[in-house]
Amino acid sequence: MTAEAHLQGVEISAAQFFEIWHHYDSDGNGYMDGKELQNFIQELQQARKKAGLDLTPEMKAFVDQYGKTADGKIGIVELAQILPTEENFLLFFRCQQLKSSEDFMQTWRKYDSDHSGFIDSEELKSFLKDLLQKANKQIEDSKLTEYTEIMLRMFDANNDGKLELTELARLLPVQENFLIKFQGVKMCAKEFNKAFEMYDQDGNGYIDENELDALLKDLCEKNKKELDINNLATYKKSIMALSDGGKLYRAELALILCAEEN
């Protein structure tokens, strides 16, 4: 079945949801914008009409918000709000635990317990199981395994079988995903190490809140198109959620600023 055919369904399975997202996020950058978003809206309207179905109130509100502008941007969370996806899978995108970047960072620290910088399939499975338990939902282990595999397929941009911080952050609404902003200011490993040593002024091996404040101010000044200095407090609060008792070590800051080594 085509992605457009899936849009005709009264309820969409987790696998169909993945196929829809993969089809319309054609460049694989983690969100729909521009032509991608306009194509989705047009085909959503056509598919519902062919199936003899009206747009739901959520769909109508979505079309009104994004259908008349070319500069809209949505992530997986926003898509999940309007498609009639099977209930358990939908809960992953509506869980209140991930209502902000700060909450997300704290969740990341919990599940990346070995500080490896990524979450593997077993850690992801535990993460999803906990989300469902918080929503008072119990599902069979086989279904949980299926969801884990689908989430890996949805979020694992480099197909290495594990999720990095920026990949899992797609669980956040676009407006809350501050990591999108930092994609344009990533450093190579050499640049990052030089910057870390510069702002770790006392040489104690970690950056405290004041040192991070200075680093972010300079980044905002140098990258005004991507970073807004008026959001400095939000950036700092979210990043410090990765810290260990107020100590932001090199490995954690690298998750935000350091591009992969070639």
ABEGO torsion letter per residue (X at the ends): XBAAAAAABABBBAAAAAAAAAAABAAGAGBBBEAAAAAAAAAAAAAAAAAGBBBBAAAAAAAAAAAABAABBBBAAAAAAABBBBAAAAAAAABAAAABAAAAAAAAAAABAAGAGBBBAAAAAAAAAAAAAAAGBBBBAAAAAAAAAAAAAAABAAGAGBBBAAAAAAABBAAABAAAAAAAABBBAAAAAAAAAAABAAGAGBBBAAAAAAAAAAAAAABAAABBAAAAAAAAAAAAAABBGGBBBAAAAAAAABBBBX
